[in-house]
């Protein structure tokens, strides 16, 4: 029983909430333009969560196989999977689980490409690239990891919108909520990369924390990215007459100063954990406020 619990915990990491909420943002935006297909909406959420699950699992397998996770310090938000590192779950099983999740997610995507729009097929291809190439290849291109993750999560929102709405009508306006939502996925990655930067650099990774080299520059980058998400929402409301309730997302703004200060003052993974936790709260609340805004 304990073994089953470990495998379930490995598969259902808390970060899956990102795919779940980004998908809901797309669905909520679609609902604001008319009726949606509830069955398709539920299935696309499952597909989105499975896609992220596969990325997480394959990432955990590859990080263990490369040796990086055996050197990183584990926290609740960084350092890789403790379950794999300690042998509580077998790393090969994690790979099999990741591939299974990817296949099921891909089949769901192909179904929607046939039933709703062939555009979904393009999204499936992008998703496959994210799943199988991200950890091993994308992390080695300077400054690419965070924007790539932002793009991937935006794709989740776009796909969910198309499936729920049944067409691309109104998608252009919905992007002013979907893109900020997707960006939050990459921003979460950026904040959580800080404790692992030294070991990541040793293994040839070139994410923003490594390339920018100083914690002060990283904190400015974080503030700039968060500010861009707010600017997109504000533009959508003021220039394109989107629902003013989207401005509720700005309520999260004061906390980014706290997170940025933690990035600049970083000393050790344990002391930094509270700042990673604060960022998770900001992102989850931000996404939920976008969903609520469309619901209102």
C-alpha positions, 0 to 999 in steps of 0.5 A, a space after each residue: 500500500 505504501 508503495 502505491 502511495 509513493 507512485 501516486 505521489 510521484 505521478 500527481 505532483 502539486 505542479 500539475 495544478 498549473 496545467 489544470 488552471 491554465 486549461 480552465 482559463 482557456 475554458 472560462 474564456 471560451 464560456 464568456 463567448 457562448 456555450 461550451 461543450 462540457 464533456 469535451 472541456 472535461 476531457 481536454 483538462 485531463 489531456 492537459 494534466 496528463 501532458 504536464 504529468 508526462 513532462 514531469 515524470 520524464 524530467 525526473 527520470 532524465 535528471 536521475 539518470 544524468 546524476 543531477 538529482 543526486 547532487 541537488 538539495 531537495 526542497 518542496 519546490 526544487 531539487 528534483 524528485 526525492 522519491 526517485 533519488 531515494 529509490 522509493 520508486 524505480 526510475 525506469 518505472 517513472 519513465 514508463 509512467 511518463 511515456 504512458 501519460 504522453 501517449 494517452 494525452 496524445 491520443 486525446 489530442 488526436 481525437 480533438 484534432 478529428 472532432 473539433 479542429 485540425 489546429 489541435 494536431 499542431 498543438 499535439 506536435 508542440 506538446 510532444 516536443 516539450 515532453 521528449 526534448 525539454 529536459 535533455 535539449 531545451 535546457 542547454 540553449 541560453 535563456 530558452 527554458 523559461 520562454 519555452 515553458 511559457 509557450 507550452 502552458 499558453 498552448 494548453 490554454 489555447 487548445 482548451 479554448 478551441 476544444 471548449 468553444 468548438 472553433 477559433 472565434 474570439 481566440 485573439 481576444 482570449 489570448 490577453 488572458 491565456 498568454 499571461 496565464 501561460 507565462 506564469 508557468 515559466 515564471 514558476 520555473 524561473 523562481 524554482 531554478 535558483 537553488 539548483 543553479 550551481 549544480 545545473 551549470 555543472 551539467 551544462 544547463 543554461 537557464 536564465 538563473 545561470 546565464 544572468 549570473 547574479 541574483 539581482 539580475 535574476 530578480 529584475 528578470 522575474 519582476 519584468 516578466 511578471 510586469 509583462 503579464 500585468 501589462 497584457 491584462 491591462 491592455 486587454 481591458 483598457 484597449 480591447 474592452 475585455 471584462 474589467 474583472 480581469 484586473 482582479 489579477 493585479 491584486 497579486 502584484 504586491 507579493 512579487 516584491 517579496 519574492 524578488 527580495 528573496 531571490 536577491 538575498 538567496 543563501 541556501 535552499 531551505 531559507 529560500 523555500 518560503 519565497 518559492 512558496 510565496 511565488 506559488 501562492 501568487 501564481 495560483 491566486 493569479 490564475 484563479 482570479 483570471 478564471 473568476 473574472 470570466 465567470 463574473 
